[in-house]
Amino acid sequence: MAVELSENITAGPAGPTEPGTSGIPPLPYILAVTCLIHLVAAAPLAAYIDPITGSIIFQLVAAVVLGAALTAKRVWRVVTGSLERARTLVSGLWNR
């Protein structure tokens, strides 16, 4: 139920709007205002990491580091072994 105010300007439930606009603010504006409200009105947190959670995080980091090191070691041995076999093959052909 819109009322025509003047040429091409209508007034609906959200107020006067220009032609081609909906009267609703764009999404980035809504997100920015929402984030600002949450930052300003945020209550301080009383959170902590209990010892078991800290231990699990430590084990996870240690497993990732050791796994990466052992994987690198295995890849290095495969690469150097392939190069050694190629060198042996080439030297065997060269000495014929």
C-alpha positions as a printed NumPy array, in Angstrom:
array([[  0.   ,   0.   ,   0.   ],
       [  2.137,   2.857,  -1.268],
       [  1.138,   6.493,  -1.498],
       [  2.502,   8.573,  -4.347],
       [  4.078,  11.77 ,  -2.982],
       [  5.315,  13.378,  -6.161],
       [  6.657,  12.264,  -9.487],
       [  8.267,   8.814,  -9.119],
       [  8.72 ,   9.007,  -5.314],
       [  6.564,   6.703,  -3.238],
       [  6.09 ,   6.277,   0.498],
       [  5.618,   2.787,   1.835],
       [  5.979,   1.193,   5.266],
       [  9.733,   1.97 ,   5.281],
       [  9.315,   5.66 ,   4.384],
       [ 10.028,   7.557,   1.169],
       [ 12.204,   5.804,  -1.394],
       [ 13.752,   6.796,  -4.685],
       [ 12.882,   4.828,  -7.799],
       [ 14.952,   1.662,  -8.052],
       [ 15.768,   1.449,  -4.333],
       [ 14.117,  -0.692,  -1.716],
       [ 14.673,   1.505,   1.334],
       [ 16.624,  -1.303,   3.056],
       [ 20.255,  -0.47 ,   3.978],
       [ 22.908,  -2.497,   2.132],
       [ 24.245,  -5.658,   3.768],
       [ 27.82 ,  -4.373,   4.432],
       [ 26.351,  -1.441,   6.367],
       [ 24.191,  -3.762,   8.455],
       [ 27.172,  -6.059,   9.163],
       [ 29.416,  -3.136,  10.133],
       [ 26.848,  -1.73 ,  12.544],
       [ 26.23 ,  -5.177,  14.05 ],
       [ 29.965,  -5.778,  14.575],
       [ 30.381,  -2.325,  16.118],
       [ 27.528,  -2.979,  18.55 ],
       [ 29.047,  -6.321,  19.544],
       [ 32.476,  -4.777,  20.108],
       [ 31.15 ,  -1.917,  22.197],
       [ 28.669,  -3.941,  24.234],
       [ 30.84 ,  -7.039,  24.754],
       [ 31.147,  -8.235,  28.329],
       [ 34.574,  -9.317,  29.585],
       [ 35.129, -13.054,  29.37 ],
       [ 36.201, -15.209,  32.288],
       [ 37.591, -18.018,  30.162],
       [ 40.667, -20.151,  30.66 ],
       [ 42.312, -23.21 ,  29.138],
       [ 42.233, -26.066,  31.606],
       [ 45.328, -28.317,  31.93 ],
       [ 43.826, -31.195,  29.934],
       [ 43.016, -28.953,  26.963],
       [ 46.515, -27.446,  27.115],
       [ 48.004, -30.939,  27.134],
       [ 45.948, -31.975,  24.103],
       [ 46.997, -28.843,  22.205],
       [ 50.664, -29.529,  23.082],
       [ 50.368, -33.141,  21.894],
       [ 48.739, -32.014,  18.662],
       [ 51.513, -29.516,  17.923],
       [ 54.21 , -32.083,  18.803],
       [ 52.584, -34.704,  16.552],
       [ 52.39 , -32.274,  13.617],
       [ 56.039, -31.214,  14.017],
       [ 57.359, -34.769,  14.387],
       [ 55.162, -36.045,  11.567],
       [ 56.431, -33.329,   9.243],
       [ 60.053, -34.065,  10.217],
       [ 59.72 , -37.809,   9.629],
       [ 57.915, -37.246,   6.325],
       [ 60.689, -34.897,   5.169],
       [ 63.307, -37.492,   6.197],
       [ 61.543, -40.233,   4.234],
       [ 61.128, -38.052,   1.134],
       [ 64.807, -37.059,   1.344],
       [ 65.857, -40.73 ,   1.452],
       [ 63.652, -41.59 ,  -1.538],
       [ 65.073, -38.684,  -3.563],
       [ 68.699, -39.387,  -2.671],
       [ 68.194, -43.129,  -3.247],
       [ 66.776, -42.441,  -6.706],
       [ 69.674, -40.139,  -7.509],
       [ 72.174, -42.737,  -6.253],
       [ 70.614, -45.432,  -8.452],
       [ 70.711, -43.075, -11.434],
       [ 74.377, -42.244, -10.75 ],
       [ 75.232, -45.953, -10.51 ],
       [ 73.392, -46.666, -13.749],
       [ 75.099, -43.837, -15.594],
       [ 78.55 , -44.721, -14.267],
       [ 77.979, -48.386, -15.219],
       [ 77.089, -47.382, -18.76 ],
       [ 80.006, -44.984, -18.927],
       [ 82.591, -47.594, -17.879],
       [ 81.601, -50.136, -20.545]])
